[in-house]
Amino acid sequence: MRNSPTMHWKRILTCAIAFVISAGFPGAATAREDDLVKTIRIVDQALVHIDTGNGFGSGFLIHDNETLVTNRHVVESIGLNGSVKLRPVIVRAGGMSDLGAPIEGSVRYIHPEFDLAIIEVTGDLGPTARPLPMYTDSLLLPRGSSILVHGFPGMMSPTTSQGIVSGHHREFSDGSTYYLLDAAAGSGSSGGPVTDLEGRLVAVASKVYDAPEDLGFKWCYALPSHDVNTIFGDDTGIKNLPSLLSVQELIAEIRNSDQGSDRINSVKRGLQTLMKTRPDLKTFFIDYIEFLNGSRPLIVLQRPSDARDIMQIMLDIGRESARWGVEYSMRGGTFDPELETLIRQADEISKNWGMILIENSFRGKSEDTQIDMVVEMIKPLAQQLRNSTIGLNAICERLEVLYVANEMEFRAADRKRFISDLSQLATVATYLKMGESIEMLGSNPELRKAPERLRNAFNDVSDALASTTQAWESIDPACRSLAEEDMAGDLRMNLMSLGFVLAEEDIYQIEPGRTTVSFEVTRTGRIQNMGILGESTDSVDIDIHLIDPAGNLVDTDEEYDYAPIVGAEIPAIGRWNIILINNHDVTTEVVLQKWLK
């Protein structure tokens, strides 16, 4: 049917009105684009490309132009005080966003739990550099919130992608909650800022999860800005971080202090600095060993109370090491031969350090002063042994509840309690080892001739050790095993990852005392490595000694029940003995495994 002239002009008029409206009044899409350009320009002032020499990452300024936030995993390979190259975002002629000239930066802080680190900017990022404004609400962004991810994903120029908060994820290993984002991100985005549409920091891009291929997407995990704020008590930026002093600087402080208690206080401060600022167990133990070796020649104990302070330092180290061990396990740490070697070295130095100081300080002092020094050194251990068992049954009851808690319901407060309780269990086990060492010294027959106050001090440790052991063995074995167990399943996996093959597994009924198991090595033509792993099926403390054909002690797990004997080089042919020591007064079943490589 033919259109009438009236219909024709109505259509023309309608189109003309629509054209005028669209031309005169920009729609939402155009306004949104203008807003995004402004937001990205705000973020670009804080955005920085990071080159560690081992890889690349992203970071952003916070609080001031010296404090740069990034991910822990971006910088942990170069460690504290490691140097990085930083490049700010610039706009070149023609409007292209690019990277400016590199300047220097230094890793100043690596968070012990979260995937966060701080770089100190030691150069000038330029006149346009500005710290990123913060989203300060303590509540998480709800699902569906619009976000922008900024960074350098695999390229040398900045990018921004848009998406939403798709969900929230509770991470058991560090107790934090992550945002799940559907925005595009890649490995170079690590440490980059996630902002809202106003350019305020709401999160830090941390890792990318590849969903199954049939789903066709990737999740970007991001740490909420609240976790960034936990690094800072206030807005003082880099100045609020713990002082990162080298071992040499800490030793120099001891050297420059007055003798006696001043130097001992310097030792305390030095150890506290190491504990607060070293990001992982390996770094701590390397510096700890160097620090103790370097400080010992500088210290001369002048008063009996100095000896007491030295012992208190060792007890503090034992407690802190127990906590770190729990943290290491909670973060998914598994058996590491290099770390195991460092722990053994540190343990040997710790056991000898205080005694060597005492012996060196004896010179020129009267016998009474010498005895008083030993007495004062022993006293704190007896007291700490007794204190360590306070509330053990209550701890076990809490752990029973927390240990079976659903992962999604395992709140951060619960996690802190869980770690604290496990640490106290591990501390009891640590103090018992220290008490046994002191008791062995006190069993010397020559001590019968010593003055009464010295004998009483050793007897006090023995009494405390006996009561602590009784309290320890009276708690539920399942609870006690949380501190004593050797995580055998994880250890087997690690033995396999190191190239070991399970050669033999036997089950033995081991009575109290010593039991010897013999085996022949008949393969010829090369040197082999052996791994020995033994575990009691009912959590009884079993020590293992590996004896070579010549009768020499090759290795033992006596100090470290949680780790197997690994890497013992054995000759091609020979008769070997494994001595199993049952430290309890009950017969136990032991699964003994021999691994070869």
C-alpha positions in Angstrom: 0.0 0.0 0.0 1.3 3.5 -0.9 2.2 5.7 2.1 0.3 9.0 2.4 2.1 12.3 2.3 1.2 12.9 5.9 2.9 9.6 7.1 6.0 10.6 5.0 6.4 13.9 6.7 5.8 12.4 10.2 8.7 10.0 9.7 11.0 12.8 8.5 10.1 15.0 11.5 10.7 12.1 13.9 14.1 11.4 12.5 15.1 15.1 12.5 14.1 15.4 16.2 16.0 12.3 17.1 19.1 13.6 15.3 18.9 17.0 17.0 18.5 15.3 20.4 21.4 12.9 19.9 23.7 15.7 18.6 22.8 18.3 21.3 22.7 16.0 24.3 25.6 13.5 24.6 24.4 10.1 25.7 25.6 8.0 28.7 28.1 6.1 26.6 30.0 9.3 25.6 29.9 10.7 29.1 31.2 7.4 30.5 34.2 7.4 28.1 35.1 10.9 29.2 34.9 9.8 32.8 37.1 6.8 32.2 39.8 8.9 30.5 39.9 11.2 33.5 40.1 8.2 35.9 42.9 6.5 33.9 44.9 9.7 33.9 44.6 9.9 37.7 45.8 6.3 38.1 48.6 6.8 35.5 50.2 9.4 37.8 50.7 6.6 40.4 51.2 3.6 38.1 54.8 2.3 37.8 56.4 -0.5 35.8 58.8 -2.7 37.8 61.9 -4.5 36.4 63.6 -6.7 39.0 66.1 -8.2 36.5 64.4 -11.5 37.0 61.0 -10.4 35.7 58.5 -7.6 35.4 55.6 -6.4 37.4 53.4 -3.5 38.3 53.2 -1.1 41.2 51.6 2.1 42.4 52.4 5.0 44.7 50.6 5.2 48.0 50.7 8.0 50.7 53.7 9.8 49.1 56.0 9.7 46.1 58.5 7.4 47.8 56.3 4.5 48.8 55.4 2.0 46.0 53.2 -1.0 46.6 53.5 -4.2 44.6 53.1 -8.0 45.1 55.4 -10.1 47.3 56.0 -12.6 44.5 57.2 -9.8 42.1 60.2 -9.0 44.3 60.9 -11.9 46.7 63.4 -13.5 44.3 65.7 -10.5 44.8 65.0 -10.1 48.5 65.1 -7.2 50.9 67.3 -4.3 49.8 67.3 -5.7 46.3 67.5 -3.0 43.5 64.8 -2.6 40.9 64.3 -0.3 37.9 61.1 1.8 38.0 59.5 3.5 35.0 56.6 5.9 35.4 53.8 6.4 32.8 54.2 9.4 30.5 52.2 10.7 27.5 54.2 11.3 24.4 53.5 13.8 21.6 50.5 12.6 19.7 48.8 11.3 22.9 50.5 7.8 23.2 50.8 6.5 26.7 54.3 5.1 27.2 57.0 4.5 29.8 59.4 7.2 31.0 63.1 6.8 31.8 64.1 4.2 34.4 65.0 5.3 37.9 66.2 3.4 41.0 64.2 1.7 43.7 64.9 -0.6 46.6 62.8 -3.4 48.2 62.1 -2.2 51.7 59.5 -4.6 53.1 58.0 -8.0 52.2 54.9 -8.9 54.1 55.2 -12.2 56.0 51.7 -13.3 55.1 50.0 -11.3 52.3 51.2 -11.1 48.7 52.3 -7.5 49.3 55.6 -5.7 49.3 56.9 -2.2 49.5 59.6 -0.6 47.3 61.2 2.7 48.3 61.5 5.0 45.3 65.0 6.5 45.5 64.9 8.5 42.3 62.5 11.1 40.9 59.4 9.9 39.1 58.7 13.3 37.7 56.5 16.3 38.3 53.2 14.5 37.5 53.7 11.6 40.0 50.9 11.4 42.6 50.0 8.8 45.2 46.8 6.9 44.5 43.7 7.9 46.5 42.3 5.2 48.7 38.9 3.5 49.0 38.7 3.5 52.9 35.5 1.7 53.6 36.2 -1.5 55.6 33.4 -3.4 54.0 34.2 -5.4 50.8 32.9 -4.2 47.5 29.7 -6.1 46.7 29.5 -8.5 43.8 28.7 -6.6 40.6 30.7 -3.5 41.5 32.5 -2.0 38.5 36.3 -2.0 38.6 39.3 -1.2 36.5 42.6 -3.2 36.5 45.7 -1.2 35.6 49.2 -2.6 34.9 51.6 -3.9 32.4 50.5 -7.4 31.3 53.4 -8.8 29.3 54.1 -5.5 27.6 56.1 -2.3 28.1 53.2 0.1 27.9 50.3 0.6 30.4 46.9 -1.0 29.9 43.6 -0.7 31.6 40.8 -3.3 31.5 37.3 -3.0 32.8 35.2 -5.6 34.6 33.2 -6.3 37.8 33.7 -8.0 41.1 32.5 -11.4 40.2 32.8 -13.0 43.6 34.7 -13.2 46.9 37.2 -16.0 47.8 38.4 -16.9 51.3 42.1 -18.1 51.2 42.8 -20.5 54.0 46.6 -20.3 53.6 46.9 -16.6 54.6 43.5 -15.9 56.1 42.6 -13.2 53.7 39.7 -12.6 51.4 40.3 -12.0 47.7 38.1 -10.4 45.1 37.5 -12.5 42.0 37.5 -10.1 39.0 36.4 -10.9 35.4 38.7 -8.1 34.0 41.5 -9.0 31.7 44.9 -9.4 33.4 48.2 -11.2 32.8 51.4 -12.0 34.7 52.8 -8.5 34.3 49.7 -7.1 35.9 50.9 -8.5 39.3 51.0 -5.7 41.9 49.0 -3.3 39.7 46.2 -1.3 41.2 42.5 -2.2 40.9 40.4 1.0 41.2 36.8 2.0 41.2 35.5 4.2 38.4 36.6 7.3 40.4 40.2 6.1 40.4 40.3 5.1 44.1 42.4 2.1 45.1 40.0 -0.8 46.0 42.4 -3.8 45.6 45.8 -5.0 44.3 46.0 -7.5 41.4 47.7 -10.6 42.8 47.3 -13.7 40.6 45.4 -15.1 37.6 43.4 -18.3 37.8 42.9 -20.1 34.5 39.4 -21.5 34.6 38.8 -24.9 32.8 39.2 -24.4 29.0 35.5 -25.1 28.4 34.5 -22.1 30.6 36.6 -19.8 28.4 37.7 -17.2 31.0 40.3 -16.3 33.6 39.7 -15.0 37.1 41.9 -12.2 38.4 42.5 -12.5 42.1 42.9 -9.2 43.9 43.7 -8.3 47.6 41.3 -5.7 49.0 42.7 -2.2 49.9 42.0 -3.0 53.5 45.0 -5.4 53.5 47.2 -2.7 52.0 46.3 -0.5 55.0 47.4 -3.2 57.4 51.0 -2.5 56.4 50.6 1.1 57.6 49.5 2.2 61.1 48.8 5.6 59.6 49.7 7.7 56.6 53.5 8.0 57.3 54.3 5.7 54.4 57.8 4.4 54.1 58.8 6.0 57.4 56.4 3.7 59.3 58.1 0.4 58.1 60.6 -1.5 60.3 64.2 -0.5 59.9 65.9 -2.9 57.5 69.4 -3.1 58.9 72.0 -5.5 57.5 73.7 -8.0 59.7 76.9 -6.0 59.6 75.1 -2.9 60.8 73.5 -4.8 63.7 76.9 -6.2 64.7 78.4 -2.7 64.5 75.7 -1.5 66.9 76.9 -4.2 69.4 80.5 -3.3 68.9 79.8 0.4 69.6 77.8 -0.3 72.7 79.2 -0.3 76.2 80.2 -3.7 77.6 77.8 -5.9 79.7 74.1 -5.3 79.6 74.3 -2.6 76.9 75.7 -5.1 74.5 73.2 -7.7 75.5 70.4 -5.2 74.9 71.9 -4.6 71.4 71.8 -8.4 70.8 68.1 -8.3 71.7 67.4 -5.4 69.4 69.3 -7.1 66.6 67.4 -10.3 66.9 64.1 -8.5 67.1 65.0 -6.6 63.9 65.8 -9.8 62.1 62.5 -11.4 63.2 60.4 -8.4 62.1 62.1 -7.6 58.8 63.2 -10.9 57.3 60.5 -12.1 54.9 61.0 -15.8 55.0 62.6 -18.6 57.1 65.6 -19.0 54.8 66.5 -15.3 54.9 66.0 -15.2 58.6 68.2 -18.3 59.4 71.0 -17.2 57.0 71.1 -13.8 58.8 70.5 -15.3 62.2 73.5 -17.6 61.8 75.7 -14.8 60.6 74.5 -12.5 63.4 75.2 -15.0 66.2 78.6 -16.0 64.8 79.6 -12.3 64.4 78.3 -11.1 67.8 79.7 -13.8 70.1 83.3 -12.5 70.1 82.1 -9.0 71.1 80.2 -10.0 74.2 81.6 -10.5 77.7 79.2 -11.1 80.5 80.0 -9.0 83.5 77.2 -9.8 86.0 75.1 -12.9 86.7 72.1 -11.2 85.5 73.7 -10.9 82.0 73.7 -14.7 81.8 70.0 -14.7 82.7 69.3 -12.3 79.9 71.3 -14.4 77.4 69.1 -17.5 78.3 66.0 -15.4 77.9 67.1 -14.4 74.5 67.4 -18.1 73.5 64.0 -18.9 74.9 62.5 -16.0 72.9 64.1 -17.4 69.8 62.7 -20.8 70.5 59.2 -19.5 70.9 59.5 -17.3 67.8 60.9 -20.2 65.7 58.0 -22.4 66.8 55.5 -19.7 65.6 57.3 -19.3 62.3 57.3 -23.0 61.8 53.5 -23.0 62.1 53.2 -20.0 59.8 55.4 -21.8 57.2 53.3 -24.9 57.3 50.1 -22.8 57.1 51.3 -21.0 54.0 51.8 -24.4 52.3 55.5 -24.8 53.1 56.9 -28.3 52.6 60.1 -30.1 53.3 63.1 -28.2 51.9 66.6 -29.7 52.1 68.3 -26.3 52.0 66.0 -24.9 54.8 66.5 -28.1 56.8 70.3 -27.6 56.6 70.0 -24.0 57.8 67.8 -25.0 60.7 70.3 -27.7 61.8 73.1 -25.2 61.6 71.1 -22.6 63.5 70.2 -25.1 66.2 73.8 -26.1 66.8 74.9 -22.5 67.0 72.1 -21.7 69.4 72.9 -24.6 71.7 76.6 -23.6 71.9 76.2 -19.8 71.8 75.2 -19.2 75.4 77.5 -21.8 76.9 80.5 -20.4 75.0 79.6 -16.9 76.2 79.5 -18.2 79.7 82.8 -20.0 79.4 84.5 -16.9 77.9 83.1 -14.7 80.6 84.4 -17.0 83.4 88.0 -15.8 82.8 89.2 -13.6 85.6 86.0 -14.0 87.7 85.8 -15.7 91.1 84.3 -19.1 91.5 81.3 -17.7 93.3 80.6 -15.3 90.4 80.9 -18.2 87.9 78.5 -20.3 89.8 76.0 -17.4 90.1 76.2 -16.9 86.3 75.3 -20.5 85.6 72.5 -20.4 88.2 71.0 -17.2 86.6 71.2 -18.8 83.2 69.3 -21.9 84.3 66.5 -20.1 86.2 64.5 -18.7 83.2 64.2 -22.1 81.5 62.7 -23.8 84.6 60.1 -21.0 84.8 59.3 -21.1 81.1 58.9 -24.9 81.1 56.2 -24.5 83.8 54.5 -21.6 82.1 54.4 -23.4 78.7 51.9 -26.0 79.8 49.3 -23.5 81.1 45.9 -24.1 79.4 47.0 -27.0 77.3 43.7 -28.9 77.6 41.8 -25.8 76.6 44.1 -25.3 73.6 43.4 -28.9 72.5 39.6 -28.3 72.8 39.8 -25.2 70.7 42.0 -26.8 68.1 39.6 -29.8 67.8 36.9 -27.3 66.8 39.0 -25.1 64.6 40.8 -28.0 62.8 37.6 -29.4 61.4 36.1 -25.9 60.6 34.8 -25.5 57.1 37.4 -23.5 55.1 34.9 -20.9 54.1 33.9 -20.3 57.7 37.5 -20.1 59.0 37.5 -16.4 59.8 40.7 -14.4 60.1 40.3 -14.2 63.9 39.9 -18.0 64.0 43.1 -18.4 61.9 45.1 -16.2 64.3 43.8 -18.2 67.3 44.6 -21.4 65.4 48.2 -20.3 64.8 48.6 -19.0 68.3 47.4 -22.3 69.8 49.5 -24.4 67.4 52.5 -22.2 68.2 52.1 -22.8 71.9 52.1 -26.6 71.4 55.2 -26.3 69.2 56.8 -24.1 71.9 56.2 -26.8 74.6 58.0 -29.3 72.4 60.9 -26.8 71.8 61.3 -26.0 75.5 61.3 -29.7 76.4 64.2 -30.2 74.0 66.1 -27.3 75.7 65.2 -28.7 79.1 66.6 -32.1 78.2 69.9 -30.6 77.2 70.2 -28.7 80.5 69.2 -31.8 82.5 72.0 -33.8 80.7 74.5 -31.2 82.0 73.1 -31.5 85.4 73.6 -35.3 85.4 77.3 -34.9 85.4 78.7 -36.8 88.5 81.0 -33.8 89.2 78.0 -31.7 90.0 77.7 -33.5 93.4 80.7 -31.5 94.5 79.2 -28.2 93.4 77.7 -25.7 95.9 74.1 -26.3 96.9 72.6 -23.3 95.0 74.0 -24.7 91.7 72.7 -28.2 92.4 69.3 -26.7 93.3 69.2 -24.8 90.0 69.7 -28.0 88.0 67.3 -29.9 90.2 64.7 -27.1 89.6 65.1 -27.6 85.8 64.7 -31.4 86.3 61.5 -30.9 88.4 60.1 -28.5 85.8 61.0 -30.8 83.0 59.3 -33.8 84.8 56.1 -31.8 85.4 56.0 -30.4 81.9 56.6 -33.8 80.4 53.8 -35.2 82.5 51.4 -32.4 81.5 52.5 -32.8 77.8 51.9 -36.6 77.8 48.5 -36.3 79.6 46.9 -34.4 76.8 45.1 -36.1 73.9 47.7 -37.8 71.7 45.9 -36.5 68.6 46.4 -32.9 69.9 50.0 -33.5 70.8 50.7 -35.0 67.4 49.9 -31.6 65.8 53.2 -30.3 67.2 55.1 -33.6 66.9 53.9 -35.1 63.6 56.3 -35.2 60.7 53.7 -34.5 58.0 54.8 -37.8 56.5 52.4 -37.5 53.5 53.9 -34.2 52.4 57.4 -35.6 53.0 56.8 -38.6 50.8 55.6 -36.3 48.0 58.8 -34.2 48.4 61.0 -37.2 48.4 59.5 -38.2 45.1 59.9 -34.7 43.7 63.6 -34.9 44.7 64.0 -38.0 42.6 63.8 -40.6 45.4 62.1 -43.9 44.8 60.5 -46.0 47.6 62.7 -49.1 47.8 61.3 -50.8 50.9 58.7 -50.4 53.6 58.4 -52.5 56.8 56.3 -52.3 59.9 58.0 -53.0 63.3 56.7 -53.4 66.8 59.2 -51.2 68.8 59.5 -51.6 72.5 60.8 -48.9 74.8 64.5 -48.3 74.3 66.7 -49.1 71.2 65.9 -51.4 68.3 68.3 -52.1 65.5 67.3 -52.8 61.9 70.0 -54.0 59.5 70.0 -54.0 55.7 72.5 -54.7 52.9 73.3 -52.4 50.0 74.4 -54.5 47.1 74.2 -52.3 44.0 77.6 -51.5 42.7 79.2 -48.9 40.4 78.0 -45.7 41.9 77.2 -43.6 45.0 73.6 -43.6 46.0 71.5 -41.2 48.1 69.2 -42.6 50.7 66.2 -41.3 52.5 64.9 -42.8 55.7 61.4 -42.0 57.0 59.9 -43.5 60.1 56.7 -42.7 61.8 54.8 -44.1 64.8 51.2 -45.0 64.1 50.1 -43.7 67.5 52.3 -40.5 67.7 55.0 -41.9 70.0 58.2 -40.0 69.7 60.7 -42.1 67.7 64.3 -41.1 66.9 66.2 -42.5 64.0 70.0 -43.0 63.7 71.6 -44.1 60.5 74.9 -46.0 61.0 77.2 -46.8 58.1 79.1 -50.1 57.7 82.1 -48.7 59.5 80.0 -48.0 62.6 79.9 -44.2 62.0 76.7 -42.1 62.7 75.8 -40.7 59.3 72.7 -38.8 60.2 69.9 -38.6 62.7 66.4 -37.0 63.0 66.7 -36.7 66.7 66.4 -32.9 66.7 64.0 -32.7 63.9 61.3 -35.4 64.1 59.3 -33.6 61.4 61.8 -34.3 58.7 63.3 -37.5 57.2 67.0 -38.3 56.9 67.6 -37.3 53.3 70.7 -37.2 51.1 73.0 -39.5 53.1 75.6 -40.6 50.6 76.2 -44.4 50.9 78.8 -46.6 49.4 77.8 -49.1 46.7 78.2 -52.1 49.0 77.8 -52.4 52.7 75.8 -53.5 55.7 73.9 -50.6 57.2 72.1 -50.2 60.6 69.1 -48.1 61.4 68.7 -47.6 65.2 65.1 -46.8 66.2 64.8 -45.2 69.7 61.4 -45.4 71.4 61.4 -42.5 73.9 58.3 -43.6 75.6 57.5 -46.5 78.0 55.0 -48.2 75.7 55.4 -50.5 72.7 54.5 -48.8 69.4 54.1 -49.7 65.8 56.5 -47.9 63.4 56.3 -47.7 59.7 59.9 -47.5 58.4 60.5 -46.5 54.8 63.8 -46.6 52.8 64.1 -44.4 49.8 66.9 -44.5 47.2 68.0 -42.2 44.5 
